[in-house]
Amino acid sequence: MSADRGVPPGWGGYGRGSSGYRRILAALACAGVATFAQLYSVQGLLPLIARDLAVTAANASLTVSVATMGLAVTVLPWSFAADRFGRVRTMAAALILATLFGLLVPASPTFGVLIALRALEGAALGGIPALAIAYLNEEISPWHAGAAAGAYVAGTSLGGLSGRLVAGPVADLTDWRVATLTVSVIAAAAAAGFVWLAPRPRGFAPARDPDGRPAGFGGVLAKLVPQLRNKPLLALYAQAFLLMGAFVSVYNYLGFRLEAPPYLLPATAVALLFLAYLAGTVSARTVASLASRFGRRSVLVGSATTMLAGLGVTLAAPLPVILTGLVVFTAGFFAAHSVASGWTGALATTGRAQASSLYNLSYYAGSSLVGWSAGFIFQSLGWAALAAALAGLALIAALTARFMLPAGRPPLR
């Protein structure tokens, strides 16, 4: 992995089909596995953790929420570091730190220690989603960056899926500690793959002040101001918070519903619920063509509406119908996330890393705050009340997109 350099004259980014394009997508796929396999490996194990450590469903969900909150509060510091030291170097450092903390999680002697280690693991992982889209937009041709962003989001869905699918069966054979250790070992191998595959950055230039010296913290912080005054960007940040909050809440608590009577599903079967992520993998890859035809705003509103429809279907009692609703809901979410995350990079003309970081801060703040607080609704009122509350969030997101985002069919980047 070479040192980052300034932008070469005339550099227009790797085109689709080039060696550099393929290596970037492969490297980011490895980063997605290393990040999201670790981040969400405990999600399918929450009922087991609740029983083993004698905590409630809402408290067990903190093992997910503190990790995503740690990620949310560190995306901006990681973006500042990347502006100084380069995207690839910073992402590699983040993956190595996260893997080290992940390997310590299974040894947690108490619930408090487990929560602390998960928070540190999430804080380290903040360096990946904070920088991946900025890295992609700098290194890939603007004509192909939208499709590449969709491929990256699809890869993150596979990363999250892999961690959950491994953890569930391993936990059934052993316990949740061995399951999380197994996922961390897989993540370590994926982190090594990122370091090996990521090509030398060619589109990155370190942030500098007007005198040509490396920009200080204040100069980089100033890049946040335009993003916070940009109405369309604020609307995209709202999408991230509301839709991700709803998404994580469904996967946090559906396992508790299906582990209880009349379903009584074991941990392995609960883990298989996450196969619905494959619908997200497909929708994230295909949504770029829909956005180029109908416009990003229309597709974003349609995706949030699809999430609403899927939530409604999960209210049914038969298990196959519930699973169908989960697939529809998941496809809608990943389509929305693919459009919104890629659009963030396209709308930010300056401070692209900071714009992406603010999107990710909103995204993981929604995961943390909504994902945890939704547990109190579920514990007190049940699944129907939770689904209604989450449907309200998706509706607000759709209305925000409709009235705050520009119409038309801008060229995908």
NUGU-437420 format. One record per residue (C-alpha): residue in one letter; y, x, z; residue number from 1; chain. Coordinates in steps of 0.1 Angstrom, whole numbers, padded with zeros to 4 digits. Layout:
<martors>
+------+-------+-------+-------+------+-------+
: fido :     y :     x :     z : selo : bavex :
+------+-------+-------+-------+------+-------+
:    A :     Y :     X :     Z :  NUM :     A :
...
+------+-------+-------+-------+------+-------+
</martors>
This chain:
<martors>
+------+-------+-------+-------+------+-------+
: fido :     y :     x :     z : selo : bavex :
+------+-------+-------+-------+------+-------+
:    M :  0000 :  0000 :  0000 :    1 :     A :
:    S :  0032 :  0017 : -0012 :    2 :     A :
:    A :  0066 :  0016 :  0004 :    3 :     A :
:    D :  0090 : -0012 : -0007 :    4 :     A :
:    R :  0117 : -0002 : -0032 :    5 :     A :
:    G :  0148 : -0018 : -0047 :    6 :     A :
:    V :  0147 : -0042 : -0076 :    7 :     A :
:    P :  0141 : -0024 : -0109 :    8 :     A :
:    P :  0166 : -0031 : -0137 :    9 :     A :
:    G :  0153 : -0060 : -0158 :   10 :     A :
:    W :  0124 : -0069 : -0135 :   11 :     A :
:    G :  0115 : -0105 : -0143 :   12 :     A :
:    G :  0083 : -0108 : -0122 :   13 :     A :
:    Y :  0046 : -0109 : -0131 :   14 :     A :
:    G :  0035 : -0136 : -0156 :   15 :     A :
:    R :  0005 : -0158 : -0152 :   16 :     A :
:    G : -0026 : -0140 : -0163 :   17 :     A :
:    S : -0013 : -0105 : -0156 :   18 :     A :
:    S : -0031 : -0081 : -0132 :   19 :     A :
:    G : -0002 : -0082 : -0108 :   20 :     A :
:    Y : -0002 : -0120 : -0107 :   21 :     A :
:    R : -0039 : -0122 : -0100 :   22 :     A :
:    R : -0037 : -0095 : -0073 :   23 :     A :
:    I : -0008 : -0113 : -0055 :   24 :     A :
:    L : -0026 : -0146 : -0055 :   25 :     A :
:    A : -0058 : -0129 : -0042 :   26 :     A :
:    A : -0039 : -0110 : -0016 :   27 :     A :
:    L : -0021 : -0142 : -0004 :   28 :     A :
:    A : -0055 : -0160 : -0004 :   29 :     A :
:    C : -0068 : -0133 :  0020 :   30 :     A :
:    A : -0036 : -0137 :  0041 :   31 :     A :
:    G : -0041 : -0175 :  0041 :   32 :     A :
:    V : -0077 : -0171 :  0054 :   33 :     A :
:    A : -0067 : -0146 :  0081 :   34 :     A :
:    T : -0038 : -0167 :  0092 :   35 :     A :
:    F : -0050 : -0203 :  0091 :   36 :     A :
:    A : -0087 : -0197 :  0100 :   37 :     A :
:    Q : -0074 : -0182 :  0133 :   38 :     A :
:    L : -0045 : -0206 :  0138 :   39 :     A :
:    Y : -0066 : -0237 :  0136 :   40 :     A :
:    S : -0101 : -0225 :  0145 :   41 :     A :
:    V : -0099 : -0243 :  0179 :   42 :     A :
:    Q : -0089 : -0277 :  0164 :   43 :     A :
:    G : -0124 : -0289 :  0158 :   44 :     A :
:    L : -0135 : -0276 :  0192 :   45 :     A :
:    L : -0109 : -0295 :  0213 :   46 :     A :
:    P : -0135 : -0319 :  0229 :   47 :     A :
:    L : -0157 : -0289 :  0239 :   48 :     A :
:    I : -0127 : -0270 :  0253 :   49 :     A :
:    A : -0115 : -0301 :  0272 :   50 :     A :
:    R : -0150 : -0305 :  0288 :   51 :     A :
:    D : -0156 : -0268 :  0295 :   52 :     A :
:    L : -0122 : -0262 :  0311 :   53 :     A :
:    A : -0118 : -0297 :  0326 :   54 :     A :
:    V : -0085 : -0306 :  0309 :   55 :     A :
:    T : -0073 : -0338 :  0291 :   56 :     A :
:    A : -0072 : -0343 :  0254 :   57 :     A :
:    A : -0034 : -0337 :  0253 :   58 :     A :
:    N : -0038 : -0305 :  0273 :   59 :     A :
:    A : -0066 : -0293 :  0252 :   60 :     A :
:    S : -0044 : -0298 :  0221 :   61 :     A :
:    L : -0020 : -0273 :  0236 :   62 :     A :
:    T : -0044 : -0246 :  0224 :   63 :     A :
:    V : -0032 : -0256 :  0189 :   64 :     A :
:    S :  0004 : -0265 :  0198 :   65 :     A :
:    V :  0013 : -0233 :  0216 :   66 :     A :
:    A :  0000 : -0212 :  0187 :   67 :     A :
:    T :  0020 : -0232 :  0162 :   68 :     A :
:    M :  0050 : -0231 :  0184 :   69 :     A :
:    G :  0047 : -0194 :  0188 :   70 :     A :
:    L :  0046 : -0192 :  0150 :   71 :     A :
:    A :  0076 : -0215 :  0147 :   72 :     A :
:    V :  0099 : -0194 :  0170 :   73 :     A :
:    T :  0090 : -0161 :  0154 :   74 :     A :
:    V :  0094 : -0169 :  0117 :   75 :     A :
:    L :  0130 : -0160 :  0117 :   76 :     A :
:    P :  0126 : -0127 :  0136 :   77 :     A :
:    W :  0098 : -0118 :  0111 :   78 :     A :
:    S :  0120 : -0126 :  0082 :   79 :     A :
:    F :  0147 : -0103 :  0096 :   80 :     A :
:    A :  0121 : -0075 :  0099 :   81 :     A :
:    A :  0110 : -0081 :  0063 :   82 :     A :
:    D :  0145 : -0079 :  0050 :   83 :     A :
:    R :  0147 : -0044 :  0065 :   84 :     A :
:    F :  0111 : -0031 :  0061 :   85 :     A :
:    G :  0097 : -0051 :  0031 :   86 :     A :
:    R :  0075 : -0081 :  0027 :   87 :     A :
:    V :  0042 : -0065 :  0024 :   88 :     A :
:    R :  0046 : -0040 :  0052 :   89 :     A :
:    T :  0057 : -0067 :  0076 :   90 :     A :
:    M :  0030 : -0092 :  0066 :   91 :     A :
:    A :  0003 : -0065 :  0071 :   92 :     A :
:    A :  0017 : -0057 :  0106 :   93 :     A :
:    A :  0017 : -0094 :  0115 :   94 :     A :
:    L : -0020 : -0098 :  0104 :   95 :     A :
:    I : -0031 : -0068 :  0124 :   96 :     A :
:    L : -0014 : -0079 :  0155 :   97 :     A :
:    A : -0027 : -0115 :  0152 :   98 :     A :
:    T : -0063 : -0103 :  0147 :   99 :     A :
:    L : -0061 : -0082 :  0178 :  100 :     A :
:    F : -0049 : -0111 :  0199 :  101 :     A :
:    G : -0075 : -0134 :  0183 :  102 :     A :
:    L : -0103 : -0110 :  0193 :  103 :     A :
:    L : -0091 : -0114 :  0229 :  104 :     A :
:    V : -0090 : -0152 :  0230 :  105 :     A :
:    P : -0128 : -0157 :  0236 :  106 :     A :
:    A : -0126 : -0135 :  0267 :  107 :     A :
:    S : -0100 : -0158 :  0284 :  108 :     A :
:    P : -0111 : -0163 :  0320 :  109 :     A :
:    T : -0088 : -0194 :  0326 :  110 :     A :
:    F : -0071 : -0221 :  0307 :  111 :     A :
:    G : -0037 : -0205 :  0314 :  112 :     A :
:    V : -0048 : -0171 :  0300 :  113 :     A :
:    L : -0062 : -0189 :  0269 :  114 :     A :
:    I : -0028 : -0206 :  0264 :  115 :     A :
:    A : -0009 : -0174 :  0267 :  116 :     A :
:    L : -0032 : -0155 :  0242 :  117 :     A :
:    R : -0030 : -0184 :  0217 :  118 :     A :
:    A :  0008 : -0183 :  0220 :  119 :     A :
:    L :  0009 : -0145 :  0213 :  120 :     A :
:    E : -0016 : -0150 :  0184 :  121 :     A :
:    G :  0006 : -0176 :  0169 :  122 :     A :
:    A :  0037 : -0155 :  0173 :  123 :     A :
:    A :  0021 : -0127 :  0154 :  124 :     A :
:    L :  0009 : -0151 :  0127 :  125 :     A :
:    G :  0046 : -0161 :  0121 :  126 :     A :
:    G :  0050 : -0132 :  0098 :  127 :     A :
:    I :  0028 : -0147 :  0071 :  128 :     A :
:    P :  0040 : -0182 :  0062 :  129 :     A :
:    A :  0076 : -0169 :  0069 :  130 :     A :
:    L :  0073 : -0144 :  0041 :  131 :     A :
:    A :  0046 : -0155 :  0017 :  132 :     A :
:    I :  0067 : -0178 : -0004 :  133 :     A :
:    A :  0097 : -0154 : -0005 :  134 :     A :
:    Y :  0073 : -0126 : -0015 :  135 :     A :
:    L :  0058 : -0148 : -0042 :  136 :     A :
:    N :  0092 : -0158 : -0056 :  137 :     A :
:    E :  0104 : -0122 : -0058 :  138 :     A :
:    E :  0073 : -0108 : -0075 :  139 :     A :
:    I :  0062 : -0136 : -0099 :  140 :     A :
:    S :  0081 : -0149 : -0129 :  141 :     A :
:    P :  0103 : -0179 : -0122 :  142 :     A :
:    W :  0084 : -0198 : -0149 :  143 :     A :
:    H :  0052 : -0194 : -0130 :  144 :     A :
:    A :  0063 : -0193 : -0094 :  145 :     A :
:    G :  0059 : -0231 : -0089 :  146 :     A :
:    A :  0023 : -0230 : -0100 :  147 :     A :
:    A :  0017 : -0198 : -0079 :  148 :     A :
:    A :  0031 : -0216 : -0048 :  149 :     A :
:    G :  0007 : -0244 : -0054 :  150 :     A :
:    A : -0022 : -0219 : -0056 :  151 :     A :
:    Y : -0010 : -0203 : -0024 :  152 :     A :
:    V : -0009 : -0236 : -0005 :  153 :     A :
:    A : -0043 : -0244 : -0019 :  154 :     A :
:    G : -0055 : -0211 : -0005 :  155 :     A :
:    T : -0041 : -0219 :  0029 :  156 :     A :
:    S : -0060 : -0251 :  0030 :  157 :     A :
:    L : -0092 : -0232 :  0022 :  158 :     A :
:    G : -0083 : -0207 :  0050 :  159 :     A :
:    G : -0079 : -0235 :  0075 :  160 :     A :
:    L : -0110 : -0251 :  0064 :  161 :     A :
:    S : -0131 : -0220 :  0066 :  162 :     A :
:    G : -0122 : -0214 :  0102 :  163 :     A :
:    R : -0130 : -0249 :  0113 :  164 :     A :
:    L : -0163 : -0251 :  0093 :  165 :     A :
:    V : -0175 : -0218 :  0109 :  166 :     A :
:    A : -0164 : -0227 :  0144 :  167 :     A :
:    G : -0181 : -0260 :  0147 :  168 :     A :
:    P : -0217 : -0251 :  0139 :  169 :     A :
:    V : -0214 : -0218 :  0158 :  170 :     A :
:    A : -0201 : -0237 :  0189 :  171 :     A :
:    D : -0231 : -0262 :  0187 :  172 :     A :
:    L : -0255 : -0232 :  0187 :  173 :     A :
:    T : -0236 : -0212 :  0214 :  174 :     A :
:    D : -0202 : -0222 :  0228 :  175 :     A :
:    W : -0166 : -0224 :  0218 :  176 :     A :
:    R : -0159 : -0187 :  0228 :  177 :     A :
:    V : -0185 : -0173 :  0205 :  178 :     A :
:    A : -0172 : -0196 :  0178 :  179 :     A :
:    T : -0136 : -0183 :  0181 :  180 :     A :
:    L : -0148 : -0147 :  0182 :  181 :     A :
:    T : -0168 : -0153 :  0149 :  182 :     A :
:    V : -0137 : -0167 :  0132 :  183 :     A :
:    S : -0116 : -0137 :  0144 :  184 :     A :
:    V : -0140 : -0112 :  0129 :  185 :     A :
:    I : -0138 : -0131 :  0096 :  186 :     A :
:    A : -0100 : -0130 :  0098 :  187 :     A :
:    A : -0101 : -0092 :  0104 :  188 :     A :
:    A : -0120 : -0088 :  0072 :  189 :     A :
:    A : -0095 : -0110 :  0053 :  190 :     A :
:    A : -0066 : -0090 :  0067 :  191 :     A :
:    A : -0081 : -0058 :  0053 :  192 :     A :
:    G : -0084 : -0076 :  0020 :  193 :     A :
:    F : -0047 : -0084 :  0020 :  194 :     A :
:    V : -0037 : -0048 :  0027 :  195 :     A :
:    W : -0060 : -0035 : -0001 :  196 :     A :
:    L : -0051 : -0061 : -0028 :  197 :     A :
:    A : -0013 : -0066 : -0024 :  198 :     A :
:    P :  0005 : -0047 : -0052 :  199 :     A :
:    R :  0035 : -0025 : -0045 :  200 :     A :
:    P :  0066 : -0048 : -0043 :  201 :     A :
:    R :  0089 : -0045 : -0073 :  202 :     A :
:    G :  0113 : -0074 : -0067 :  203 :     A :
:    F :  0124 : -0066 : -0032 :  204 :     A :
:    A :  0157 : -0049 : -0023 :  205 :     A :
:    P :  0164 : -0042 :  0014 :  206 :     A :
:    A :  0193 : -0062 :  0028 :  207 :     A :
:    R :  0225 : -0042 :  0028 :  208 :     A :
:    D :  0261 : -0047 :  0040 :  209 :     A :
:    P :  0291 : -0044 :  0017 :  210 :     A :
:    D :  0293 : -0007 :  0023 :  211 :     A :
:    G :  0257 : -0002 :  0010 :  212 :     A :
:    R :  0242 :  0005 :  0044 :  213 :     A :
:    P :  0212 : -0013 :  0057 :  214 :     A :
:    A :  0224 : -0047 :  0070 :  215 :     A :
:    G :  0224 : -0052 :  0108 :  216 :     A :
:    F :  0211 : -0082 :  0126 :  217 :     A :
:    G :  0244 : -0100 :  0123 :  218 :     A :
:    G :  0245 : -0096 :  0086 :  219 :     A :
:    V :  0210 : -0109 :  0081 :  220 :     A :
:    L :  0217 : -0138 :  0106 :  221 :     A :
:    A :  0247 : -0148 :  0084 :  222 :     A :
:    K :  0223 : -0156 :  0056 :  223 :     A :
:    L :  0212 : -0186 :  0077 :  224 :     A :
:    V :  0246 : -0203 :  0074 :  225 :     A :
:    P :  0243 : -0214 :  0038 :  226 :     A :
:    Q :  0208 : -0228 :  0044 :  227 :     A :
:    L :  0220 : -0249 :  0073 :  228 :     A :
:    R :  0249 : -0264 :  0052 :  229 :     A :
:    N :  0227 : -0272 :  0023 :  230 :     A :
:    K :  0219 : -0310 :  0024 :  231 :     A :
:    P :  0188 : -0308 :  0001 :  232 :     A :
:    L :  0174 : -0279 :  0021 :  233 :     A :
:    L :  0179 : -0299 :  0054 :  234 :     A :
:    A :  0160 : -0328 :  0038 :  235 :     A :
:    L :  0131 : -0304 :  0029 :  236 :     A :
:    Y :  0131 : -0291 :  0065 :  237 :     A :
:    A :  0128 : -0327 :  0077 :  238 :     A :
:    Q :  0098 : -0332 :  0054 :  239 :     A :
:    A :  0082 : -0302 :  0069 :  240 :     A :
:    F :  0087 : -0314 :  0105 :  241 :     A :
:    L :  0077 : -0350 :  0101 :  242 :     A :
:    L :  0048 : -0347 :  0077 :  243 :     A :
:    M :  0032 : -0317 :  0093 :  244 :     A :
:    G :  0035 : -0333 :  0127 :  245 :     A :
:    A :  0017 : -0364 :  0114 :  246 :     A :
:    F : -0010 : -0342 :  0097 :  247 :     A :
:    V : -0018 : -0321 :  0127 :  248 :     A :
:    S : -0019 : -0351 :  0150 :  249 :     A :
:    V : -0046 : -0368 :  0129 :  250 :     A :
:    Y : -0068 : -0338 :  0129 :  251 :     A :
:    N : -0062 : -0331 :  0166 :  252 :     A :
:    Y : -0073 : -0365 :  0178 :  253 :     A :
:    L : -0096 : -0380 :  0152 :  254 :     A :
:    G : -0124 : -0357 :  0166 :  255 :     A :
:    F : -0120 : -0373 :  0201 :  256 :     A :
:    R : -0123 : -0408 :  0185 :  257 :     A :
:    L : -0154 : -0399 :  0166 :  258 :     A :
:    E : -0171 : -0380 :  0194 :  259 :     A :
:    A : -0169 : -0412 :  0216 :  260 :     A :
:    P : -0190 : -0444 :  0212 :  261 :     A :
:    P : -0199 : -0459 :  0188 :  262 :     A :
:    Y : -0199 : -0428 :  0166 :  263 :     A :
:    L : -0210 : -0400 :  0190 :  264 :     A :
:    L : -0206 : -0372 :  0165 :  265 :     A :
:    P : -0216 : -0336 :  0176 :  266 :     A :
:    A : -0192 : -0306 :  0171 :  267 :     A :
:    T : -0209 : -0297 :  0138 :  268 :     A :
:    A : -0202 : -0331 :  0124 :  269 :     A :
:    V : -0166 : -0331 :  0137 :  270 :     A :
:    A : -0161 : -0298 :  0119 :  271 :     A :
:    L : -0173 : -0313 :  0087 :  272 :     A :
:    L : -0144 : -0337 :  0088 :  273 :     A :
:    F : -0123 : -0307 :  0077 :  274 :     A :
:    L : -0141 : -0308 :  0043 :  275 :     A :
:    A : -0114 : -0333 :  0036 :  276 :     A :
:    Y : -0092 : -0302 :  0032 :  277 :     A :
:    L : -0108 : -0298 : -0002 :  278 :     A :
:    A : -0088 : -0328 : -0014 :  279 :     A :
:    G : -0057 : -0309 : -0003 :  280 :     A :
:    T : -0068 : -0278 : -0022 :  281 :     A :
:    V : -0071 : -0299 : -0054 :  282 :     A :
:    S : -0038 : -0318 : -0049 :  283 :     A :
:    A : -0018 : -0287 : -0041 :  284 :     A :
:    R : -0030 : -0270 : -0073 :  285 :     A :
:    T : -0024 : -0301 : -0096 :  286 :     A :
:    V :  0009 : -0314 : -0082 :  287 :     A :
:    A :  0030 : -0289 : -0101 :  288 :     A :
:    S :  0023 : -0306 : -0134 :  289 :     A :
:    L :  0031 : -0340 : -0120 :  290 :     A :
:    A :  0064 : -0326 : -0106 :  291 :     A :
:    S :  0073 : -0312 : -0140 :  292 :     A :
:    R :  0067 : -0346 : -0156 :  293 :     A :
:    F :  0081 : -0370 : -0131 :  294 :     A :
:    G :  0104 : -0348 : -0110 :  295 :     A :
:    R :  0099 : -0332 : -0076 :  296 :     A :
:    R :  0116 : -0359 : -0056 :  297 :     A :
:    S :  0094 : -0387 : -0071 :  298 :     A :
:    V :  0062 : -0367 : -0064 :  299 :     A :
:    L :  0074 : -0359 : -0029 :  300 :     A :
:    V :  0081 : -0396 : -0021 :  301 :     A :
:    G :  0048 : -0406 : -0037 :  302 :     A :
:    S :  0029 : -0380 : -0016 :  303 :     A :
:    A :  0043 : -0393 :  0016 :  304 :     A :
:    T :  0034 : -0428 :  0005 :  305 :     A :
:    T : -0001 : -0416 : -0001 :  306 :     A :
:    M : -0003 : -0403 :  0034 :  307 :     A :
:    L :  0008 : -0438 :  0047 :  308 :     A :
:    A : -0020 : -0454 :  0027 :  309 :     A :
:    G : -0046 : -0430 :  0040 :  310 :     A :
:    L : -0035 : -0436 :  0076 :  311 :     A :
:    G : -0039 : -0474 :  0071 :  312 :     A :
:    V : -0074 : -0469 :  0058 :  313 :     A :
:    T : -0084 : -0449 :  0089 :  314 :     A :
:    L : -0078 : -0480 :  0110 :  315 :     A :
:    A : -0111 : -0495 :  0097 :  316 :     A :
:    A : -0143 : -0492 :  0118 :  317 :     A :
:    P : -0170 : -0480 :  0094 :  318 :     A :
:    L : -0172 : -0443 :  0094 :  319 :     A :
:    P : -0174 : -0439 :  0056 :  320 :     A :
:    V : -0141 : -0458 :  0053 :  321 :     A :
:    I : -0124 : -0437 :  0079 :  322 :     A :
:    L : -0135 : -0406 :  0060 :  323 :     A :
:    T : -0121 : -0420 :  0028 :  324 :     A :
:    G : -0088 : -0426 :  0045 :  325 :     A :
:    L : -0088 : -0391 :  0058 :  326 :     A :
:    V : -0093 : -0377 :  0023 :  327 :     A :
:    V : -0065 : -0397 :  0009 :  328 :     A :
:    F : -0042 : -0388 :  0037 :  329 :     A :
:    T : -0050 : -0351 :  0034 :  330 :     A :
:    A : -0045 : -0350 : -0004 :  331 :     A :
:    G : -0011 : -0366 :  0001 :  332 :     A :
:    F :  0000 : -0341 :  0027 :  333 :     A :
:    F : -0009 : -0310 :  0008 :  334 :     A :
:    A :  0007 : -0324 : -0024 :  335 :     A :
:    A :  0039 : -0330 : -0004 :  336 :     A :
:    H :  0038 : -0295 :  0013 :  337 :     A :
:    S :  0032 : -0278 : -0020 :  338 :     A :
:    V :  0062 : -0294 : -0036 :  339 :     A :
:    A :  0085 : -0290 : -0006 :  340 :     A :
:    S :  0077 : -0254 :  0002 :  341 :     A :
:    G :  0081 : -0243 : -0035 :  342 :     A :
:    W :  0113 : -0263 : -0038 :  343 :     A :
:    T :  0128 : -0245 : -0008 :  344 :     A :
:    G :  0125 : -0212 : -0025 :  345 :     A :
:    A :  0140 : -0226 : -0057 :  346 :     A :
:    L :  0170 : -0242 : -0040 :  347 :     A :
:    A :  0179 : -0210 : -0020 :  348 :     A :
:    T :  0200 : -0188 : -0042 :  349 :     A :
:    T :  0207 : -0163 : -0013 :  350 :     A :
:    G :  0188 : -0156 :  0019 :  351 :     A :
:    R :  0155 : -0167 :  0004 :  352 :     A :
:    A :  0134 : -0153 :  0032 :  353 :     A :
:    Q :  0156 : -0171 :  0058 :  354 :     A :
:    A :  0154 : -0204 :  0038 :  355 :     A :
:    S :  0116 : -0201 :  0038 :  356 :     A :
:    S :  0116 : -0192 :  0074 :  357 :     A :
:    L :  0136 : -0223 :  0084 :  358 :     A :
:    Y :  0112 : -0244 :  0064 :  359 :     A :
:    N :  0083 : -0229 :  0083 :  360 :     A :
:    L :  0101 : -0232 :  0116 :  361 :     A :
:    S :  0105 : -0269 :  0110 :  362 :     A :
:    Y :  0069 : -0272 :  0098 :  363 :     A :
:    Y :  0053 : -0256 :  0128 :  364 :     A :
:    A :  0077 : -0271 :  0153 :  365 :     A :
:    G :  0065 : -0305 :  0140 :  366 :     A :
:    S :  0029 : -0293 :  0144 :  367 :     A :
:    S :  0036 : -0282 :  0180 :  368 :     A :
:    L :  0058 : -0310 :  0193 :  369 :     A :
:    V :  0044 : -0340 :  0175 :  370 :     A :
:    G :  0008 : -0327 :  0177 :  371 :     A :
:    W :  0010 : -0324 :  0214 :  372 :     A :
:    S :  0031 : -0355 :  0223 :  373 :     A :
:    A :  0009 : -0377 :  0200 :  374 :     A :
:    G : -0019 : -0370 :  0225 :  375 :     A :
:    F : -0002 : -0392 :  0251 :  376 :     A :
:    I : -0001 : -0421 :  0227 :  377 :     A :
:    F : -0037 : -0416 :  0218 :  378 :     A :
:    Q : -0048 : -0413 :  0255 :  379 :     A :
:    S : -0029 : -0444 :  0266 :  380 :     A :
:    L : -0030 : -0468 :  0236 :  381 :     A :
:    G : -0058 : -0456 :  0213 :  382 :     A :
:    W : -0061 : -0447 :  0176 :  383 :     A :
:    A : -0044 : -0478 :  0161 :  384 :     A :
:    A : -0012 : -0471 :  0181 :  385 :     A :
:    L : -0013 : -0434 :  0171 :  386 :     A :
:    A : -0018 : -0442 :  0134 :  387 :     A :
:    A :  0012 : -0466 :  0136 :  388 :     A :
:    A :  0034 : -0440 :  0151 :  389 :     A :
:    L :  0024 : -0414 :  0126 :  390 :     A :
:    A :  0030 : -0439 :  0097 :  391 :     A :
:    G :  0065 : -0442 :  0110 :  392 :     A :
:    L :  0071 : -0405 :  0107 :  393 :     A :
:    A :  0057 : -0405 :  0071 :  394 :     A :
:    L :  0080 : -0434 :  0062 :  395 :     A :
:    I :  0111 : -0416 :  0076 :  396 :     A :
:    A :  0101 : -0386 :  0055 :  397 :     A :
:    A :  0098 : -0407 :  0024 :  398 :     A :
:    L :  0132 : -0423 :  0029 :  399 :     A :
:    T :  0148 : -0389 :  0037 :  400 :     A :
:    A :  0134 : -0375 :  0004 :  401 :     A :
:    R :  0145 : -0405 : -0016 :  402 :     A :
:    F :  0181 : -0405 : -0004 :  403 :     A :
:    M :  0189 : -0368 :  0003 :  404 :     A :
:    L :  0171 : -0349 : -0024 :  405 :     A :
:    P :  0183 : -0346 : -0060 :  406 :     A :
:    A :  0167 : -0366 : -0088 :  407 :     A :
:    G :  0157 : -0353 : -0122 :  408 :     A :
:    R :  0131 : -0328 : -0133 :  409 :     A :
:    P :  0144 : -0293 : -0126 :  410 :     A :
:    P :  0123 : -0265 : -0140 :  411 :     A :
:    L :  0096 : -0255 : -0116 :  412 :     A :
:    R :  0100 : -0220 : -0103 :  413 :     A :
+------+-------+-------+-------+------+-------+
</martors>
